[in-house]
């Protein structure tokens, strides 16, 4: 359905659970968390309760898991990159990752057995910084390529972690293909958060890495949410969090809604077509939600999202901008949440659906009412400070 530039589709949950759901169990999540907690920088990120905002919007409560505090990197992505690299090293050494906490990973024994490795990736910023940070901590090398339009600040943050990083003149998906070619030519290890034929193991590890965030939120929530809103680019984050909560809650899993920018809504298009095929979005993917500007779905993620998610919504850019302003200017009694464009997309959607009379049908479709308890994830802070100020201070991308 379409209304006021928003498009959405609701789906029936599959009665047959995807086999991959077993890879996102609570047991696996705790294994991932043990790995992350071996780094001295590890702290659970806060779950912020925005009760005053919820009251103003007409719902029961709203919680935001705030990943702006993750490992001092201002974004959640390091969870996936670090666990994938750790899992790759464990595989190369023939050991279980539970036997390879951080102190062992940097040991002379592991270094002598593993040798020097170069990890390469494509990123709009946050994933690449996480890969660079991990490689640096583990005394390995990282090479990072960024698509056209990537923020200069994000490029410099990656370089500050010791990686070789460059901008390309290609969109995200074409840059991924270029990165893959370089990895094959040079014998490097590609650490990409999307899957394709013949490349599924590392993307799965990346997705599993994100479960630390989901597990923390699950343990921090004082009540079970009725709704979970998840932003998506290729769908790795959304698939991981959806997989965890679907595994933990089973048939009583909260209503889960996947949120994408209208310029890169490959999951919405795939859900709307409902023909058993993945549907890509080509071109520049020109959206302010840089972390979600991906046109080709992660096939692993879709196995979960296509079976377990309830709704898919394609949003204009002002949705994310509105979310940034709302979170950055809290009502009295609420905590401030500094959220970047991709991080604020879900709160922006919830607020727009509840405040804009033109979106009454969307509000009804999402079953948002006075009994709703909503969980969102702020996946990044102000990782592009100039753009953050332009939107929050100067009012760029206002509602039409």
BALOBA-1460 file (C-alpha; in Angstrom, 3 decimals):
// residues 400
<rec num="1" residu="x" x="0.000" y="0.000" z="0.000"/>
<rec num="2" residu="x" x="1.129" y="3.584" z="-0.617"/>
<rec num="3" residu="x" x="0.316" y="6.814" z="1.193"/>
<rec num="4" residu="x" x="2.099" y="10.188" z="1.438"/>
<rec num="5" residu="x" x="5.315" y="8.778" z="-0.108"/>
<rec num="6" residu="x" x="5.328" y="5.798" z="2.256"/>
<rec num="7" residu="x" x="4.871" y="2.286" z="0.885"/>
<rec num="8" residu="x" x="4.290" y="-0.820" z="2.910"/>
<rec num="9" residu="x" x="3.363" y="-4.441" z="2.724"/>
<rec num="10" residu="x" x="2.235" y="-6.805" z="5.476"/>
<rec num="11" residu="x" x="2.904" y="-10.525" z="5.311"/>
<rec num="12" residu="x" x="1.702" y="-13.622" z="7.110"/>
<rec num="13" residu="x" x="4.423" y="-15.299" z="9.128"/>
<rec num="14" residu="x" x="5.407" y="-18.656" z="7.721"/>
<rec num="15" residu="x" x="4.148" y="-21.636" z="9.699"/>
<rec num="16" residu="x" x="7.363" y="-23.426" z="8.785"/>
<rec num="17" residu="x" x="10.324" y="-21.900" z="10.603"/>
<rec num="18" residu="x" x="13.479" y="-21.420" z="8.509"/>
<rec num="19" residu="x" x="16.270" y="-23.859" z="9.264"/>
<rec num="20" residu="x" x="18.680" y="-20.956" z="9.784"/>
<rec num="21" residu="x" x="16.753" y="-19.838" z="12.846"/>
<rec num="22" residu="x" x="18.768" y="-22.370" z="14.840"/>
<rec num="23" residu="x" x="21.897" y="-20.321" z="14.082"/>
<rec num="24" residu="x" x="20.397" y="-17.351" z="15.951"/>
<rec num="25" residu="x" x="19.474" y="-19.082" z="19.185"/>
<rec num="26" residu="x" x="19.970" y="-17.651" z="22.659"/>
<rec num="27" residu="x" x="22.749" y="-20.185" z="23.191"/>
<rec num="28" residu="x" x="24.606" y="-18.909" z="20.129"/>
<rec num="29" residu="x" x="24.019" y="-15.308" z="21.195"/>
<rec num="30" residu="x" x="25.635" y="-15.984" z="24.556"/>
<rec num="31" residu="x" x="28.631" y="-17.526" z="22.820"/>
<rec num="32" residu="x" x="28.983" y="-14.384" z="20.716"/>
<rec num="33" residu="x" x="28.672" y="-12.181" z="23.791"/>
<rec num="34" residu="x" x="31.426" y="-14.138" z="25.568"/>
<rec num="35" residu="x" x="33.738" y="-13.349" z="22.673"/>
<rec num="36" residu="x" x="32.908" y="-9.644" z="22.681"/>
<rec num="37" residu="x" x="33.215" y="-9.378" z="26.451"/>
<rec num="38" residu="x" x="36.830" y="-10.582" z="26.223"/>
<rec num="39" residu="x" x="37.779" y="-7.175" z="24.760"/>
<rec num="40" residu="x" x="38.606" y="-4.640" z="27.449"/>
<rec num="41" residu="x" x="36.470" y="-2.054" z="25.649"/>
<rec num="42" residu="x" x="33.302" y="-4.123" z="26.031"/>
<rec num="43" residu="x" x="30.397" y="-2.632" z="27.965"/>
<rec num="44" residu="x" x="26.697" y="-3.320" z="27.361"/>
<rec num="45" residu="x" x="25.183" y="-0.315" z="25.624"/>
<rec num="46" residu="x" x="22.247" y="1.432" z="27.326"/>
<rec num="47" residu="x" x="18.581" y="0.741" z="26.710"/>
<rec num="48" residu="x" x="16.953" y="4.160" z="26.905"/>
<rec num="49" residu="x" x="13.335" y="4.433" z="28.007"/>
<rec num="50" residu="x" x="11.510" y="7.330" z="26.344"/>
<rec num="51" residu="x" x="8.309" y="7.269" z="28.368"/>
<rec num="52" residu="x" x="7.470" y="10.929" z="27.826"/>
<rec num="53" residu="x" x="7.833" y="10.606" z="24.073"/>
<rec num="54" residu="x" x="5.668" y="7.486" z="24.171"/>
<rec num="55" residu="x" x="2.966" y="9.333" z="26.092"/>
<rec num="56" residu="x" x="3.087" y="12.214" z="23.627"/>
<rec num="57" residu="x" x="2.779" y="9.809" z="20.696"/>
<rec num="58" residu="x" x="-0.107" y="7.928" z="22.287"/>
<rec num="59" residu="x" x="1.558" y="4.570" z="22.908"/>
<rec num="60" residu="x" x="2.355" y="2.765" z="26.157"/>
<rec num="61" residu="x" x="6.159" y="2.954" z="26.022"/>
<rec num="62" residu="x" x="9.157" y="3.292" z="23.722"/>
<rec num="63" residu="x" x="12.646" y="1.862" z="24.257"/>
<rec num="64" residu="x" x="15.752" y="2.624" z="22.200"/>
<rec num="65" residu="x" x="18.844" y="0.424" z="22.343"/>
<rec num="66" residu="x" x="21.603" y="3.015" z="21.903"/>
<rec num="67" residu="x" x="24.587" y="1.683" z="19.959"/>
<rec num="68" residu="x" x="26.288" y="5.078" z="19.825"/>
<rec num="69" residu="x" x="28.266" y="3.832" z="22.848"/>
<rec num="70" residu="x" x="29.550" y="0.582" z="21.312"/>
<rec num="71" residu="x" x="33.303" y="0.066" z="21.846"/>
<rec num="72" residu="x" x="33.825" y="3.835" z="21.569"/>
<rec num="73" residu="x" x="33.155" y="3.627" z="17.809"/>
<rec num="74" residu="x" x="29.725" y="5.322" z="17.791"/>
<rec num="75" residu="x" x="28.024" y="2.435" z="15.925"/>
<rec num="76" residu="x" x="27.039" y="-1.227" z="16.274"/>
<rec num="77" residu="x" x="28.860" y="-2.569" z="13.222"/>
<rec num="78" residu="x" x="32.034" y="-3.567" z="15.071"/>
<rec num="79" residu="x" x="30.059" y="-6.400" z="16.679"/>
<rec num="80" residu="x" x="29.726" y="-8.177" z="13.347"/>
<rec num="81" residu="x" x="33.182" y="-7.501" z="11.941"/>
<rec num="82" residu="x" x="34.985" y="-8.518" z="15.112"/>
<rec num="83" residu="x" x="33.076" y="-11.771" z="15.565"/>
<rec num="84" residu="x" x="33.537" y="-12.673" z="11.898"/>
<rec num="85" residu="x" x="37.292" y="-12.087" z="12.029"/>
<rec num="86" residu="x" x="37.546" y="-13.978" z="15.313"/>
<rec num="87" residu="x" x="35.544" y="-16.874" z="13.855"/>
<rec num="88" residu="x" x="37.695" y="-16.911" z="10.711"/>
<rec num="89" residu="x" x="40.868" y="-17.109" z="12.809"/>
<rec num="90" residu="x" x="39.361" y="-19.873" z="14.949"/>
<rec num="91" residu="x" x="38.501" y="-21.833" z="11.833"/>
<rec num="92" residu="x" x="42.011" y="-21.396" z="10.415"/>
<rec num="93" residu="x" x="43.488" y="-22.678" z="13.670"/>
<rec num="94" residu="x" x="40.996" y="-25.520" z="14.005"/>
<rec num="95" residu="x" x="39.754" y="-24.238" z="17.371"/>
<rec num="96" residu="x" x="36.424" y="-23.183" z="18.847"/>
<rec num="97" residu="x" x="36.060" y="-19.434" z="19.236"/>
<rec num="98" residu="x" x="35.261" y="-19.951" z="22.924"/>
<rec num="99" residu="x" x="38.925" y="-20.945" z="23.269"/>
<rec num="100" residu="x" x="40.113" y="-17.745" z="21.578"/>
<rec num="101" residu="x" x="39.369" y="-14.696" z="23.716"/>
<rec num="102" residu="x" x="41.112" y="-11.463" z="22.862"/>
<rec num="103" residu="x" x="44.229" y="-12.172" z="24.947"/>
<rec num="104" residu="x" x="44.841" y="-15.404" z="23.013"/>
<rec num="105" residu="x" x="44.088" y="-13.819" z="19.648"/>
<rec num="106" residu="x" x="46.973" y="-11.370" z="20.121"/>
<rec num="107" residu="x" x="49.351" y="-13.972" z="21.540"/>
<rec num="108" residu="x" x="52.641" y="-14.897" z="19.864"/>
<rec num="109" residu="x" x="51.391" y="-18.482" z="19.565"/>
<rec num="110" residu="x" x="48.374" y="-17.493" z="17.475"/>
<rec num="111" residu="x" x="50.410" y="-15.017" z="15.449"/>
<rec num="112" residu="x" x="53.016" y="-17.647" z="14.565"/>
<rec num="113" residu="x" x="50.381" y="-20.217" z="13.583"/>
<rec num="114" residu="x" x="48.140" y="-17.826" z="11.657"/>
<rec num="115" residu="x" x="50.664" y="-15.529" z="10.041"/>
<rec num="116" residu="x" x="49.880" y="-12.055" z="8.722"/>
<rec num="117" residu="x" x="46.417" y="-11.549" z="7.208"/>
<rec num="118" residu="x" x="44.820" y="-8.706" z="5.296"/>
<rec num="119" residu="x" x="41.077" y="-8.210" z="5.681"/>
<rec num="120" residu="x" x="39.263" y="-6.221" z="3.005"/>
<rec num="121" residu="x" x="35.737" y="-4.817" z="2.939"/>
<rec num="122" residu="x" x="33.317" y="-2.336" z="1.386"/>
<rec num="123" residu="x" x="31.516" y="0.095" z="3.664"/>
<rec num="124" residu="x" x="29.624" y="3.362" z="3.876"/>
<rec num="125" residu="x" x="31.622" y="3.933" z="7.066"/>
<rec num="126" residu="x" x="30.580" y="2.058" z="10.198"/>
<rec num="127" residu="x" x="31.224" y="-1.542" z="9.092"/>
<rec num="128" residu="x" x="34.601" y="-0.631" z="7.629"/>
<rec num="129" residu="x" x="35.617" y="1.180" z="10.780"/>
<rec num="130" residu="x" x="34.692" y="-1.904" z="12.805"/>
<rec num="131" residu="x" x="36.769" y="-4.163" z="10.545"/>
<rec num="132" residu="x" x="39.690" y="-1.716" z="10.677"/>
<rec num="133" residu="x" x="39.415" y="-1.443" z="14.474"/>
<rec num="134" residu="x" x="39.414" y="-5.217" z="14.880"/>
<rec num="135" residu="x" x="42.319" y="-5.792" z="12.505"/>
<rec num="136" residu="x" x="44.288" y="-3.104" z="14.331"/>
<rec num="137" residu="x" x="43.541" y="-4.647" z="17.744"/>
<rec num="138" residu="x" x="44.523" y="-8.088" z="16.484"/>
<rec num="139" residu="x" x="47.733" y="-6.793" z="14.834"/>
<rec num="140" residu="x" x="46.545" y="-7.573" z="11.318"/>
<rec num="141" residu="x" x="45.962" y="-5.395" z="8.235"/>
<rec num="142" residu="x" x="42.752" y="-3.931" z="6.789"/>
<rec num="143" residu="x" x="41.870" y="-2.474" z="3.384"/>
<rec num="144" residu="x" x="38.583" y="-0.601" z="3.044"/>
<rec num="145" residu="x" x="36.742" y="0.795" z="0.018"/>
<rec num="146" residu="x" x="33.812" y="3.206" z="0.237"/>
<rec num="147" residu="x" x="31.114" y="3.940" z="-2.375"/>
<rec num="148" residu="x" x="30.522" y="7.323" z="-3.977"/>
<rec num="149" residu="x" x="28.972" y="9.892" z="-1.685"/>
<rec num="150" residu="x" x="30.513" y="8.499" z="1.505"/>
<rec num="151" residu="x" x="31.261" y="11.092" z="4.180"/>
<rec num="152" residu="x" x="34.839" y="12.360" z="4.484"/>
<rec num="153" residu="x" x="34.662" y="12.105" z="8.284"/>
<rec num="154" residu="x" x="33.842" y="8.412" z="8.068"/>
<rec num="155" residu="x" x="36.768" y="7.866" z="5.686"/>
<rec num="156" residu="x" x="39.177" y="9.578" z="8.078"/>
<rec num="157" residu="x" x="37.845" y="7.599" z="11.050"/>
<rec num="158" residu="x" x="38.694" y="4.388" z="9.203"/>
<rec num="159" residu="x" x="42.165" y="5.596" z="8.317"/>
<rec num="160" residu="x" x="42.690" y="6.557" z="11.966"/>
<rec num="161" residu="x" x="42.355" y="2.866" z="12.831"/>
<rec num="162" residu="x" x="45.383" y="2.079" z="10.662"/>
<rec num="163" residu="x" x="43.561" y="0.809" z="7.575"/>
<rec num="164" residu="x" x="44.212" y="1.680" z="3.963"/>
<rec num="165" residu="x" x="40.940" y="3.294" z="2.917"/>
<rec num="166" residu="x" x="39.786" y="4.843" z="-0.362"/>
<rec num="167" residu="x" x="36.641" y="6.258" z="-1.980"/>
<rec num="168" residu="x" x="35.361" y="4.881" z="-5.273"/>
<rec num="169" residu="x" x="33.113" y="6.324" z="-7.994"/>
<rec num="170" residu="x" x="30.765" y="3.326" z="-7.776"/>
<rec num="171" residu="x" x="27.627" y="2.642" z="-5.745"/>
<rec num="172" residu="x" x="27.712" y="0.293" z="-2.760"/>
<rec num="173" residu="x" x="26.917" y="-2.950" z="-4.567"/>
<rec num="174" residu="x" x="29.382" y="-2.327" z="-7.417"/>
<rec num="175" residu="x" x="32.054" y="-1.455" z="-4.851"/>
<rec num="176" residu="x" x="31.389" y="-4.775" z="-3.107"/>
<rec num="177" residu="x" x="32.012" y="-6.582" z="-6.409"/>
<rec num="178" residu="x" x="35.255" y="-4.623" z="-6.912"/>
<rec num="179" residu="x" x="36.373" y="-5.468" z="-3.371"/>
<rec num="180" residu="x" x="35.666" y="-9.153" z="-3.977"/>
<rec num="181" residu="x" x="37.817" y="-9.100" z="-7.105"/>
<rec num="182" residu="x" x="40.711" y="-7.502" z="-5.212"/>
<rec num="183" residu="x" x="40.432" y="-10.104" z="-2.461"/>
<rec num="184" residu="x" x="40.700" y="-12.935" z="-5.001"/>
<rec num="185" residu="x" x="43.609" y="-11.322" z="-6.825"/>
<rec num="186" residu="x" x="45.644" y="-10.655" z="-3.668"/>
<rec num="187" residu="x" x="44.715" y="-13.578" z="-1.452"/>
<rec num="188" residu="x" x="43.020" y="-11.272" z="1.056"/>
<rec num="189" residu="x" x="40.079" y="-12.193" z="3.274"/>
<rec num="190" residu="x" x="36.877" y="-10.366" z="2.349"/>
<rec num="191" residu="x" x="34.741" y="-9.503" z="5.372"/>
<rec num="192" residu="x" x="31.449" y="-8.399" z="3.829"/>
<rec num="193" residu="x" x="28.085" y="-8.149" z="5.553"/>
<rec num="194" residu="x" x="26.128" y="-9.517" z="2.630"/>
<rec num="195" residu="x" x="26.032" y="-12.980" z="1.080"/>
<rec num="196" residu="x" x="26.131" y="-14.277" z="-2.487"/>
<rec num="197" residu="x" x="26.553" y="-17.645" z="-4.129"/>
<rec num="198" residu="x" x="29.659" y="-19.289" z="-2.716"/>
<rec num="199" residu="x" x="30.098" y="-16.635" z="-0.019"/>
<rec num="200" residu="x" x="27.942" y="-17.292" z="3.021"/>
<rec num="201" residu="x" x="30.134" y="-18.281" z="5.960"/>
<rec num="202" residu="x" x="31.605" y="-14.885" z="6.870"/>
<rec num="203" residu="x" x="28.295" y="-13.023" z="6.310"/>
<rec num="204" residu="x" x="26.651" y="-15.492" z="8.690"/>
<rec num="205" residu="x" x="29.329" y="-14.847" z="11.317"/>
<rec num="206" residu="x" x="28.810" y="-11.095" z="10.898"/>
<rec num="207" residu="x" x="25.081" y="-11.483" z="11.437"/>
<rec num="208" residu="x" x="25.668" y="-13.652" z="14.482"/>
<rec num="209" residu="x" x="27.970" y="-10.961" z="15.849"/>
<rec num="210" residu="x" x="25.068" y="-8.530" z="15.925"/>
<rec num="211" residu="x" x="23.245" y="-10.792" z="18.382"/>
<rec num="212" residu="x" x="25.200" y="-9.369" z="21.306"/>
<rec num="213" residu="x" x="23.159" y="-6.206" z="20.842"/>
<rec num="214" residu="x" x="19.892" y="-8.154" z="20.677"/>
<rec num="215" residu="x" x="20.755" y="-10.278" z="23.720"/>
<rec num="216" residu="x" x="21.623" y="-7.206" z="25.775"/>
<rec num="217" residu="x" x="18.324" y="-5.555" z="24.837"/>
<rec num="218" residu="x" x="16.410" y="-8.739" z="25.700"/>
<rec num="219" residu="x" x="18.005" y="-8.811" z="29.151"/>
<rec num="220" residu="x" x="17.545" y="-5.069" z="29.742"/>
<rec num="221" residu="x" x="13.886" y="-4.792" z="28.741"/>
<rec num="222" residu="x" x="11.610" y="-4.498" z="31.806"/>
<rec num="223" residu="x" x="8.639" y="-5.765" z="29.779"/>
<rec num="224" residu="x" x="8.152" y="-7.705" z="26.583"/>
<rec num="225" residu="x" x="7.648" y="-5.346" z="23.617"/>
<rec num="226" residu="x" x="4.631" y="-5.609" z="21.380"/>
<rec num="227" residu="x" x="6.557" y="-4.180" z="18.407"/>
<rec num="228" residu="x" x="10.153" y="-4.272" z="17.163"/>
<rec num="229" residu="x" x="11.190" y="-1.898" z="14.380"/>
<rec num="230" residu="x" x="14.427" y="-2.714" z="12.527"/>
<rec num="231" residu="x" x="16.170" y="-0.649" z="9.867"/>
<rec num="232" residu="x" x="17.672" y="-2.486" z="6.910"/>
<rec num="233" residu="x" x="20.229" y="-2.037" z="4.182"/>
<rec num="234" residu="x" x="21.144" y="-5.492" z="2.888"/>
<rec num="235" residu="x" x="19.209" y="-6.842" z="5.871"/>
<rec num="236" residu="x" x="22.027" y="-8.344" z="7.954"/>
<rec num="237" residu="x" x="21.231" y="-6.437" z="11.138"/>
<rec num="238" residu="x" x="17.492" y="-6.894" z="10.698"/>
<rec num="239" residu="x" x="17.869" y="-10.598" z="9.953"/>
<rec num="240" residu="x" x="20.100" y="-11.180" z="12.975"/>
<rec num="241" residu="x" x="17.873" y="-9.351" z="15.447"/>
<rec num="242" residu="x" x="14.708" y="-10.813" z="13.946"/>
<rec num="243" residu="x" x="16.271" y="-14.264" z="14.083"/>
<rec num="244" residu="x" x="17.217" y="-13.880" z="17.742"/>
<rec num="245" residu="x" x="13.814" y="-12.652" z="18.904"/>
<rec num="246" residu="x" x="11.960" y="-15.179" z="16.739"/>
<rec num="247" residu="x" x="14.099" y="-17.900" z="18.298"/>
<rec num="248" residu="x" x="13.636" y="-16.656" z="21.865"/>
<rec num="249" residu="x" x="9.906" y="-15.846" z="21.683"/>
<rec num="250" residu="x" x="8.786" y="-18.436" z="19.146"/>
<rec num="251" residu="x" x="5.194" y="-18.000" z="18.005"/>
<rec num="252" residu="x" x="4.696" y="-15.114" z="20.449"/>
<rec num="253" residu="x" x="7.417" y="-12.988" z="18.839"/>
<rec num="254" residu="x" x="6.498" y="-9.276" z="18.819"/>
<rec num="255" residu="x" x="5.196" y="-7.773" z="15.598"/>
<rec num="256" residu="x" x="8.364" y="-6.938" z="13.670"/>
<rec num="257" residu="x" x="8.589" y="-4.238" z="11.002"/>
<rec num="258" residu="x" x="11.504" y="-3.724" z="8.589"/>
<rec num="259" residu="x" x="12.237" y="-0.092" z="7.642"/>
<rec num="260" residu="x" x="14.143" y="1.040" z="4.514"/>
<rec num="261" residu="x" x="14.787" y="4.248" z="2.557"/>
<rec num="262" residu="x" x="12.614" y="4.566" z="-0.553"/>
<rec num="263" residu="x" x="15.718" y="4.957" z="-2.736"/>
<rec num="264" residu="x" x="17.140" y="1.592" z="-1.587"/>
<rec num="265" residu="x" x="14.133" y="-0.523" z="-0.608"/>
<rec num="266" residu="x" x="15.219" y="-3.914" z="-1.931"/>
<rec num="267" residu="x" x="13.648" y="-5.871" z="0.929"/>
<rec num="268" residu="x" x="10.317" y="-4.065" z="0.588"/>
<rec num="269" residu="x" x="10.334" y="-4.802" z="-3.148"/>
<rec num="270" residu="x" x="11.170" y="-8.439" z="-2.499"/>
<rec num="271" residu="x" x="8.356" y="-8.731" z="0.042"/>
<rec num="272" residu="x" x="5.867" y="-6.914" z="-2.199"/>
<rec num="273" residu="x" x="6.668" y="-9.091" z="-5.222"/>
<rec num="274" residu="x" x="6.326" y="-12.265" z="-3.143"/>
<rec num="275" residu="x" x="7.503" y="-14.399" z="-6.053"/>
<rec num="276" residu="x" x="10.353" y="-16.304" z="-4.424"/>
<rec num="277" residu="x" x="13.000" y="-14.052" z="-5.994"/>
<rec num="278" residu="x" x="15.223" y="-11.346" z="-4.541"/>
<rec num="279" residu="x" x="14.556" y="-7.920" z="-6.059"/>
<rec num="280" residu="x" x="17.416" y="-5.440" z="-6.388"/>
<rec num="281" residu="x" x="17.518" y="-1.657" z="-6.650"/>
<rec num="282" residu="x" x="20.074" y="-0.266" z="-9.105"/>
<rec num="283" residu="x" x="21.543" y="3.199" z="-9.605"/>
<rec num="284" residu="x" x="22.980" y="5.773" z="-7.211"/>
<rec num="285" residu="x" x="20.835" y="4.811" z="-4.192"/>
<rec num="286" residu="x" x="20.752" y="8.496" z="-3.260"/>
<rec num="287" residu="x" x="19.479" y="8.662" z="0.329"/>
<rec num="288" residu="x" x="20.626" y="10.437" z="3.479"/>
<rec num="289" residu="x" x="20.474" y="7.046" z="5.218"/>
<rec num="290" residu="x" x="23.957" y="6.124" z="4.015"/>
<rec num="291" residu="x" x="24.178" y="2.986" z="6.137"/>
<rec num="292" residu="x" x="21.012" y="1.681" z="4.497"/>
<rec num="293" residu="x" x="21.904" y="2.643" z="0.912"/>
<rec num="294" residu="x" x="22.172" y="-0.939" z="-0.326"/>
<rec num="295" residu="x" x="20.316" y="-2.274" z="-3.335"/>
<rec num="296" residu="x" x="20.858" y="-6.030" z="-3.117"/>
<rec num="297" residu="x" x="19.442" y="-8.102" z="-0.243"/>
<rec num="298" residu="x" x="21.552" y="-10.470" z="1.815"/>
<rec num="299" residu="x" x="20.167" y="-13.887" z="0.871"/>
<rec num="300" residu="x" x="20.825" y="-15.292" z="4.360"/>
<rec num="301" residu="x" x="18.954" y="-12.424" z="5.972"/>
<rec num="302" residu="x" x="16.007" y="-12.852" z="3.613"/>
<rec num="303" residu="x" x="15.633" y="-16.505" z="4.634"/>
<rec num="304" residu="x" x="14.736" y="-15.204" z="8.089"/>
<rec num="305" residu="x" x="12.998" y="-11.920" z="7.258"/>
<rec num="306" residu="x" x="10.839" y="-13.451" z="4.550"/>
<rec num="307" residu="x" x="9.523" y="-16.049" z="6.990"/>
<rec num="308" residu="x" x="9.425" y="-14.218" z="10.320"/>
<rec num="309" residu="x" x="8.853" y="-10.490" z="9.723"/>
<rec num="310" residu="x" x="5.371" y="-8.994" z="9.673"/>
<rec num="311" residu="x" x="5.805" y="-5.769" z="7.730"/>
<rec num="312" residu="x" x="8.132" y="-3.958" z="5.332"/>
<rec num="313" residu="x" x="7.993" y="-0.168" z="5.000"/>
<rec num="314" residu="x" x="9.705" y="2.055" z="2.408"/>
<rec num="315" residu="x" x="10.226" y="5.597" z="3.748"/>
<rec num="316" residu="x" x="11.220" y="9.014" z="2.375"/>
<rec num="317" residu="x" x="14.368" y="10.628" z="3.757"/>
<rec num="318" residu="x" x="12.507" y="13.079" z="5.959"/>
<rec num="319" residu="x" x="11.493" y="10.110" z="8.134"/>
<rec num="320" residu="x" x="15.064" y="9.623" z="9.337"/>
<rec num="321" residu="x" x="15.613" y="13.376" z="9.690"/>
<rec num="322" residu="x" x="12.505" y="13.654" z="11.847"/>
<rec num="323" residu="x" x="13.725" y="10.799" z="14.026"/>
<rec num="324" residu="x" x="17.097" y="12.496" z="14.493"/>
<rec num="325" residu="x" x="15.447" y="15.734" z="15.619"/>
<rec num="326" residu="x" x="13.019" y="14.006" z="17.974"/>
<rec num="327" residu="x" x="15.733" y="11.924" z="19.642"/>
<rec num="328" residu="x" x="18.151" y="14.843" z="19.824"/>
<rec num="329" residu="x" x="15.602" y="17.171" z="21.445"/>
<rec num="330" residu="x" x="13.929" y="15.057" z="24.131"/>
<rec num="331" residu="x" x="10.825" y="15.924" z="26.105"/>
<rec num="332" residu="x" x="11.377" y="16.780" z="29.779"/>
<rec num="333" residu="x" x="12.125" y="13.606" z="31.685"/>
<rec num="334" residu="x" x="13.509" y="11.676" z="28.709"/>
<rec num="335" residu="x" x="17.189" y="11.110" z="27.905"/>
<rec num="336" residu="x" x="18.776" y="12.598" z="24.809"/>
<rec num="337" residu="x" x="19.772" y="10.102" z="22.113"/>
<rec num="338" residu="x" x="22.241" y="11.263" z="19.472"/>
<rec num="339" residu="x" x="21.297" y="9.269" z="16.386"/>
<rec num="340" residu="x" x="22.631" y="9.402" z="12.849"/>
<rec num="341" residu="x" x="20.464" y="9.115" z="9.765"/>
<rec num="342" residu="x" x="20.329" y="5.326" z="9.687"/>
<rec num="343" residu="x" x="20.071" y="5.065" z="13.453"/>
<rec num="344" residu="x" x="16.990" y="7.275" z="13.682"/>
<rec num="345" residu="x" x="14.988" y="5.795" z="10.798"/>
<rec num="346" residu="x" x="12.789" y="3.532" z="12.931"/>
<rec num="347" residu="x" x="11.888" y="6.098" z="15.586"/>
<rec num="348" residu="x" x="11.171" y="8.510" z="12.748"/>
<rec num="349" residu="x" x="8.775" y="6.029" z="11.173"/>
<rec num="350" residu="x" x="6.958" y="5.367" z="14.457"/>
<rec num="351" residu="x" x="6.599" y="9.093" z="15.104"/>
<rec num="352" residu="x" x="5.404" y="9.856" z="11.573"/>
<rec num="353" residu="x" x="2.848" y="7.054" z="11.608"/>
<rec num="354" residu="x" x="1.452" y="8.294" z="14.919"/>
<rec num="355" residu="x" x="1.571" y="12.049" z="14.274"/>
<rec num="356" residu="x" x="0.724" y="12.528" z="10.597"/>
<rec num="357" residu="x" x="-3.008" y="12.236" z="9.925"/>
<rec num="358" residu="x" x="-2.213" y="11.378" z="6.321"/>
<rec num="359" residu="x" x="-0.660" y="8.130" z="7.589"/>
<rec num="360" residu="x" x="-3.695" y="6.851" z="9.480"/>
<rec num="361" residu="x" x="-3.802" y="3.733" z="7.317"/>
<rec num="362" residu="x" x="-0.135" y="3.040" z="8.057"/>
<rec num="363" residu="x" x="-0.728" y="3.448" z="11.796"/>
<rec num="364" residu="x" x="-3.571" y="0.956" z="11.595"/>
<rec num="365" residu="x" x="-1.546" y="-1.445" z="9.473"/>
<rec num="366" residu="x" x="1.261" y="-1.390" z="12.041"/>
<rec num="367" residu="x" x="-1.250" y="-1.927" z="14.871"/>
<rec num="368" residu="x" x="0.103" y="0.994" z="16.864"/>
<rec num="369" residu="x" x="-2.160" y="2.092" z="19.720"/>
<rec num="370" residu="x" x="-2.257" y="2.961" z="23.427"/>
<rec num="371" residu="x" x="-1.177" y="-0.570" z="24.363"/>
<rec num="372" residu="x" x="1.929" y="-0.647" z="22.167"/>
<rec num="373" residu="x" x="5.399" y="-1.100" z="23.688"/>
<rec num="374" residu="x" x="7.938" y="-0.355" z="20.966"/>
<rec num="375" residu="x" x="11.606" y="-1.387" z="20.751"/>
<rec num="376" residu="x" x="13.922" y="0.410" z="18.310"/>
<rec num="377" residu="x" x="17.683" y="0.270" z="17.770"/>
<rec num="378" residu="x" x="19.794" y="3.394" z="17.326"/>
<rec num="379" residu="x" x="22.497" y="1.753" z="15.233"/>
<rec num="380" residu="x" x="24.767" y="4.801" z="14.981"/>
<rec num="381" residu="x" x="25.468" y="8.120" z="16.593"/>
<rec num="382" residu="x" x="26.671" y="11.249" z="14.798"/>
<rec num="383" residu="x" x="29.297" y="9.455" z="12.700"/>
<rec num="384" residu="x" x="28.966" y="12.278" z="10.157"/>
<rec num="385" residu="x" x="28.871" y="15.310" z="12.458"/>
<rec num="386" residu="x" x="28.525" y="17.912" z="9.699"/>
<rec num="387" residu="x" x="25.461" y="16.211" z="8.282"/>
<rec num="388" residu="x" x="24.037" y="15.639" z="11.762"/>
<rec num="389" residu="x" x="24.152" y="19.372" z="12.463"/>
<rec num="390" residu="x" x="22.747" y="20.222" z="9.074"/>
<rec num="391" residu="x" x="19.717" y="18.067" z="9.783"/>
<rec num="392" residu="x" x="19.216" y="18.634" z="13.518"/>
<rec num="393" residu="x" x="20.360" y="22.261" z="13.770"/>
<rec num="394" residu="x" x="19.398" y="23.619" z="10.378"/>
<rec num="395" residu="x" x="16.289" y="21.563" z="9.694"/>
<rec num="396" residu="x" x="17.364" y="19.932" z="6.441"/>
<rec num="397" residu="x" x="14.971" y="17.299" z="5.058"/>
<rec num="398" residu="x" x="11.813" y="18.573" z="6.741"/>
<rec num="399" residu="x" x="8.443" y="16.946" z="6.358"/>
<rec num="400" residu="x" x="6.547" y="18.110" z="3.277"/>
